[in-house]
């Protein structure tokens, strides 16, 4: 029986080490969430909510009543830029740096703002990837705190408004076009570049659903809705001649492959 004593002692030591190690991982995970994940979730939620209200709920009318000086345009741009900033942080720090689902949806949001084609020309809400990174850096700053050491946060909206009046933001065509589009739009669905906003909002909803499931809490009670987006025409059908389309239709009805 004497040999059981050292074996039991060793087993207890191993269990204690594993338990302490698990607690340390939980504390580190909670710290990462507080520093990076939660602010990123808030940035995603604020942006998707603003876009949905503008495009689907006549939000521009409400915003113009609240901000008769037109500052709602700068505030909306701030929400976009703040998302760029926190995205860069989450891509570098925290528990989702290599998560394929987060990467896929976050990349799709970035592409929505960066996309240009024959139907969606360069204009409002069109920020190419290098400018997205630059804009994100402008609104981020770090400071020393007693609890977590060096913490990253965004500047306030009021500080951002001051930066808008100065280079490089005052010289940015995409920034000024986006502000002008929001201020002058009579119908959001006729606002230049609205398709980019709708595409980004759709991906943000999916990203939030995934992250909230992973984190175990929701920022929004209920089911988020996505902005309506026009269906893309099939390039294959569009490129075919009327004769080939008619032939394909006959073949389909006759059971041909």
N, C-alpha and C positions, 0 to 999 in steps of 0.2 A: 504493500500500500504506500510505502514511502515514495516510490517513483511517481505516484499520482500528484504529489504536492508540487514538484517543479513543473510537471506537465500542465497542471491546472493554473499555476502562476503564469506560465508562458502564454497559455490560451487567454487568460484574463488580460494580459498585457497587449496581446494582439487585438482582442476585441476593443479594448479601451482606445488603442491607437486608431483603429478603423472608425470607431464612433467619433472620436475627436476630429479625425480627418474629414468625415462626412459633414460634421457641423461646420468646419472651416470652409468647406466647399459651398455649403448653403449660405453662409455669411458672405462669402465672396460673390456668389450669384446674386444675392439680394443687393449688394453694393453696386454691382454692374447694372442691375435693373434700375436702381435709383439714379445712377449717374447718367446712363445712356439710353436704356430701353424706354423708360417711362416718358422722358422728354420727346423721344422720337415718336412714340405713340400719339402724344398730344399734338405734335406738329402734323402728323398724318391726318388725325381727326379734324383739326381746325381747318386744314386746307380742303379736305374732301367735303366737309360740311359747307364751307363758304362757296365752293364751286357748285354744289348741288342746289343751294338756295338761290344762287344767281341764275342758273340755267333752267331750273324746274319750278321754283316757287316765287318768281317775280321778285327776287331778292334785291335787284338794283333799285327798285322803287323804295323799299324799306331803308336801304343803305343811304339813299339820297336824302331821305327825311332825317336820318340820324346824323349825316355828315353833309350839310348843305354847302360846305366849302369844297366838296369833292375829295376829301381825305380818304374816303372809302377805297378809292383806286390805289392809293399808296399803301393802305392797310392790306388790301388783297395781294398786292405785289410782295409785301413783307411776309405774308403767310407762305407764298411760293418760295421765296428766297430762304426763309427759315427752314423749310423742308429740305432744300438743297444742303444747308449747313448740317442739320442733324443726320442726314443720310450719310454724309462723309464721315461723321463721327462713328455711327453704327457700323459702317463698313470697316472701320479700323479697330474699334474697341467693342467689348461686350461679347455676349454669347452667340450672336448671329452672324459673325464675320464670314463663316463658310456655310451658312444654311442655304441650300439651293432654292428653297421656296421664297425666302426673303430676297435673295439675289435676283430671282426671276421677276418678281413683281416690282421691286425697286428699279430694276433696269428698264422695265416696261414704262414706268412713270417717267423716267429720264428721257426715254425715246419719244414719248408722247409730246414732250416740250421741244425736242430737238428735230422732230420730223418735218420735212418739206417734200413736196412732190408736185405733180402737174395740177392737182386739185387744191392743194394746201400750200400756198406759196409763202415765202419768207414774210413775216409780219409780226403782229402782236402775239405775245406768249410763246414766241419762238426763241428758245435759248439753246444754243449749241452746247455740247458737253463741256468744252473748256470754259465757257462763260458760266455755266451752272456751277462749276467748281469755284470759280473766282467769286461769284455772287455769294456762295455759301460761306466762303472764308470771311467776307466782309462783315457778316452779321454774327460771327462766332468770336468769343473771347474766353480767356481762362483767368482764374483767380485762385489765390491760396485761401483755403478754409481750414478751420480747426479739426473738423470731423473726418473729411476724406482727403485732405491734402489739396492737390491741384484739381479744381473742378472746371468743367467746360460748360458754358451757357451762351445764350444768344443775347445780343444787345436789345434794348427795348425798342418798341415801335417809334417812340419819339426821337430816340437817337438815330434810328434808321431814316426818319424823315429829314433830319439835318444832313445826313450823308447823301440823300437824293439830290440835294441842291449843289453838290460839289462833285468834281471829277473823282473817280471815273464814272459814277452812276449818272451824272448829268450829261455825260457824253455818250452814254450807251443808247444806241438806236432801239434795241429790243426793249429796254426798260421804258423809254419814253413812249414808244408805240403802244406798249401794254397799258400804261396809265391812261393815255389818250383814248384807247378803245373802250375802257371801262367808263370813262367820263362821258363820252359822246354817244354810247350805244342807246338806241331807243328800244330795240328788241334784242334781248340777249342771243336769240337764235340767229340773228342777222349780224351779230358782232363778229368782226374779223378775228379769226383764230379760235373761235369757241370750240371747234372740234378738238383742239389740243387739250383744252381744259376738261372736256368730257372724257377723253381717253385717259387722262391722268386720274380723274376721279374714279373711273371704273376700276383701275388697277389698285388705287389706294384702298378701296373698299375690300378687295380681296386680300390685300396685304394686312389690313387691320384685323380681318376675321381670323387669319392664320396666327398672327402674333397674340391676339387676345386669348385664343385657345391655348397657346403655349404658356402664356403667363397666368392664366386662370382668373382673369377679371375682364370686364367690359367697360369701355369708356362711354358707350351709348346703349341705353336700354331700348331694346327693340331690334328690328331688322333694318339695316341700312339699305337704302335704295340707290340704284345706279342711274346716272344721267343717260338719257336716250342718245343713241349714236346711230347715224345713218349706216345701213348695211353696205359693205363694200361690194362693188360689182365684181363678178368673176372675170379676171383678166383673160381666162381661157375662152369664156363665152363671148366676151366683148371683142376679142380678136378674130372670131370666126365670121365668115361671110353669112348673109341671110340664107343662101342656098345650103351651106353646110349645117346651119342650125335646123332648117326644115328637114333635111335628111336625117339628122340625129333624132328629131322628134318622131318621125315616122318609124325609125328603127326601134325607138323606145316603146312605142305603142304596139309594134308587131312582135315584140319579144326578142329582138335581135340583140347581140352583145355589142 
